[in-house]
Amino acid sequence: MRTRWRRVTRGMSSIAAALALIAGAVACSGSGDGDELLIYNAQHESLTKEWIEAFTHETGIKVSYRQGGDTELGNQLIAEGASSPADVFLTENSPAMAAVEQAGLFADIDEQTRSQVPEQYRPASNKWTGVAARSTVFVYNRDRLSPEQLPRSIMDLQQPQWSGRWGAPPAKADFQAIVAAMLELTGEQATSAWLDSMKSNAVAYQDNIATLRAVNAGEVDGGVIYHYYWFRDQAKTKEISGNTELHYFKNEDPGAFVSLSGGGVLDSSDKKSQAQQFLAFITGRAGQEVLQNGESFEYPVASGVPANSALPPLDSLQAPRVNPSDLDAQKVTELMTQANLL
């Protein structure tokens, strides 16, 4: 459903406030007692449950998790500091990992994990690692746009001809990670100008799925989302993607940004050995094959495991190189607030 900015941002602010209060308590698996490895999980719950089940089956180590969003759980870890009960932090996107890293809360990842993950898929600091990846895409309604009419760059969406014709979910950590990459690649002035234009040009939606649904229905011509939402629906009913196609910006454009899902071991953990085993497992062949063969349609990034055959190869996307530790979630929030997007 097409939504006015004010209504969406007010609703999202309320939801975010509620999540911040309850993030540590919702969607727990197990009791989180002293004998279990505890994950603060901001990844998709279904994917993490697959990883946990396979890891426990192989090692016998019991694992519980607390489910929440990237920002909420990242902020919770920073607030808890050395008193956090968490052993592992998993996210969908890099900025929350960078924030926890900058707070000095991660232990170095083990050599086994480093040897499994290529340098481009982990920060240079080795304080955490990429565990999966997702690509920014422009999804478009093929009845409303021809390939010749597509934007050559995500930066083109600030032009007047795109007014009212594209959508995105500004309050979601997914989209904010894309803005963080834009900030790192183009600078504050260019990013601020793009966000100002977004306020007048774009239609706000609640999340990636709502954006995809709106493009499919012809409410807007196109939208900025992550690739896997489209592939998941294509693999099932095509109910919310049947009228659409994906456009990859490529050419190291900010709109070709590949966001890393992260995993890190908390330095305060009293189960570091087991926590390091978990990271080594999910970045090992068995863990990465969960991505290759499962229904997440996220990209494997480690142990030489190729992507699901439905996806274009990760190395064909011509993504820009960004050090994920440099993605500044706090500055993005500031700029998006100044642009009245949050």
N, C-alpha and C positions, 0 to 999 in steps of 0.2 A: 504494500500500500504506500502510495506517495504521502510524504509526511512533511509538515512545515518544520523549519529549523527549531523554532522556539519550543514546539511541543516535544520534539525528539530529544533535544538537549536537556530540557527540564526532566523528562522521564528518565533519561540515561543518568543524570546526576543523582536522582533519587535511588536508582538501582545501584549505582556505584557506591553510594554512601552505605546502603544496606549491606552490600557484599563486603565492604571493608570491615564492617562490624562482625560479620559471621563467617568470614572466609575460612577461619581455622576450624570451624565446627561442621561445615556442610559437607555432605557426600563423602563421609569417611568410609573406608573399607577396613574392617577389623577394628580392634580396640586401640591400636597404637600403643600397646604396653611396652615395657622395657625390653622385651625379648625380640621385638620386631623392628625391622628397618622401616623408618618413617619417611615417606616422600611427601613434600609439598608439591602437588601436581597441578600445573596450569596447562598441561597438554590436554588433548582430547581424552576424555576418560576411557573410552573404549580402547584406544591405542595403548594407553598405559596399562590397562588391565591385561591386555594380551602380553605385554612385556613382562609384567609381574608374574603371571601364571607360568610363562616359559622359564623365567629365571628361577622361580621357586622349584619347579619341576626338576631343573638341572642341578641346583645347588642345595636344595632343602632349606634355604634361608627364607623365613617368613617376612612378608612385606605388607605394610598398610599405607594408606595415603589419605591426604586431606585435599579435597578438590576446591579450586578457586580460579580466579583469573590471573593473568600475568602480573598486572599492576597491584592487585589486592594482595596476592601472596608475596610478591617482592617487597612491598611496603611492610607487610607483617614481619617478614624475616629481618628487615632493617630495624624495626621497632623492638623485636625480641633480642637481637644481637646475640651475644654469647650464651644467652639463656634459652635459645630456641630448641625445641625438642626435635626439629627436623634433621635428618641425615643427608637427604638429597633434595635438590630443587630441580624440577623440570618445567620448561615453559614452551609456549607455542612460538614466541618471538624473542629476539635478542635484547631489546632495551631493558627489560626487567632483569635479565642476567647481568647486564652491564652495571645496573644500579647496585645490585647486591655485591658484585665484584668491587666496585668503587668504595663500598662501605667496608671492605676488607674482611668479608665473611666467608670466602671460599678457600679451601685447601687446594694445592696444586693437584692437577689430575695425574694419575699414574702413567708410567711409561707405556704400559700395555695399551691403554686407551689412546695415548698420543700416537703410537705406532700404527693404529688402525684408522685414524682420521686424518686425511690430507690437510696440509696447513691452511688451505683456503677455506676450510670448513670449521675452523676453530680460532679463537683469538690468539694473538701472539703471546699474551701473558700466560697461557696454559692454565688459567684459573678455572676454566670450564670448557666444555666442548659442544660443538654442534652434534645433534643426534638425528636430525631430520631437516628437511628444507621444503619451502613452498615458494612458488614464483608469483610475483605480481603480474596480473593480466588485465586487459581491457576486454570485458565481455560486451558483445554488441548484438542488437537485434538485426538479423540479416534482411528483414523486410523494410528496415528504416535506414540502414547504412550499407553501402557497397564497400568492398575493400579499398577502392580508390578514395573514399571519403573518410577513412579512418585517420585519427591523429597520428602523426609521425613520432611524436614524443608526448609523454605525459604532461610536459610543461605546456603543450599546445592547448590543453583544456582550460587555460586561463583566458583564451581569446574570446571576444564577444560572441562569435558564431556558435559557441558551445553553451550559451546561456540557457538554462532549463533543460538541457539535453542529456546530462549525465548525472549519475548518482554514486554515492559511496556511504560507508558507515563511519562517520567521523569519531564517534565515541568509543569505538572498538580498538583494542590494543593492536589488532592486525593492521588496521589502516594507519594508526599512529606510528607503527614500525616503518611503514613505507615513507611517511613524512620525515621520520628520523634519518632515513637513508638520503632522502632529498636534501635535507639540511646539511648532511655531511658532504654530499657531492656538489651542491650548488651554492651553499652559503646561506647565511641568515636573511640577507636582503631579498634574494630571489625566492626563497621559500616563503617568506612573509608575504611577498607580493602574490605568489600563487595561492596561498591560503586566503588572502583577502578576496581574490577573484572567485575562489571556491564558495565563499559565503553567498555571493550573488549568482553564480553560475550553476551550482550543483544542487541536487535534491538529496536530503539526508535520509538515510534508512537505518533501521535498527542494527542490522548486521549484514554479513556477506550473503546469507541466504535470502534475506529480504531484498537486497540489491539485485541479485540474480533473478529473483521472481519478478521484480518490477521491469527489468530489461526484457525478460521473456514476454511479459504482458504488453509491452510497448508503451509503458508509462514514461520511460526515458529511452533514448537511443542506445546508451551504453553505460557501463559502470566499471569502477575500479575495485577488483576483488582479488583473492588468491585463487590459483588455478584449480585446486582439488575439489572445491565445492561444485564446480561444473562437471568434473570427471565423475564424481560420485553420483550425481543425478543422471548423467549420461549412461552410467553402468546399470541403472535401475529403470525407472519409468520415463525419464526425460520430461517429467511433469513441469518442472520449473526451468528447463534449459532447452526444450525442443526447438524453439524458434531462434536460438542464439548460436554464435560462434565465438571463439577466442582469438584475440589479437595480442601477439607478443611484441613488445616494443623493440627488444634486442638492442644492438649497437651501443651497449654499455649506458643506455639511457637510465635516468633515475626510475623510470617506469618498468625497467627490466630487473629491478632489485629482487634478489633471492634472499628471503628471510630465513635465518637459521633458528630452528627450535633448539634450545639449549639444555644441557644437563651439567650440574655441578655438585660437588661434595662440600657440605658445610664444615668449616674448620672446627666448629664447636662440637661436632658429632663425636660420640664415644664409640661409634661403630664404623670408623673410617674404612677399615679393611673391607667390611661387607659392602659399604657404600661404593667404594672403588670397584669392587667386583660387579656391582650392578651396572655402573657406567661402562665397564669393559664389556659386559654382556650385551647391552643394548647397542653398542657401537661395533660389536663383533658380528660375524656372519649370521648367526642365528637371529640376533635382534634386528639386524637390517633386513633380513628376509621377511620379517613380519611386515615391514613397509612394502617390500616388493610384491608379496603375495596376498596381502590383506586388502581391506576395503578402505583404507585411509587415503590412498592415492597421494600421499606425501612422498617426497624423494628420499631414498637412502643417500647418505653422505659418506659412508665408511665401509671399510673392508672389501672394497671393490664390487659391492653388490649393485647390479644395475636397477634402474627404475622399473616399475610396472610397465609392461610392454605398450599400454595405451598412451603413455606419456611421451612427449618429445624428450630426448636425452638431456640431462641437466647441462652438459657441456655445450649444447647447441643453442642455449638461451642467450648467450652473449651478455651475461649479467655484469654490472659494474662491480669492481672490487671495493669492498668496504670492510674495515676492521670492525667486527661486531662489538668490540669493547668500547668503541667511540660513539656508538649510537646514544644520543642524549635525550632520554624520555622526558626529563624535567624541562628542558628547553622547548621541546615539542609541545608539551602541555601549556607552557607559557605563551608560545606563539599562536597556538590554536585558540586559547582563551582570548588573547588580544584581538583575534579575527572574529570573535563571537561564534566560534564553531563548537565550543564546549561550555 
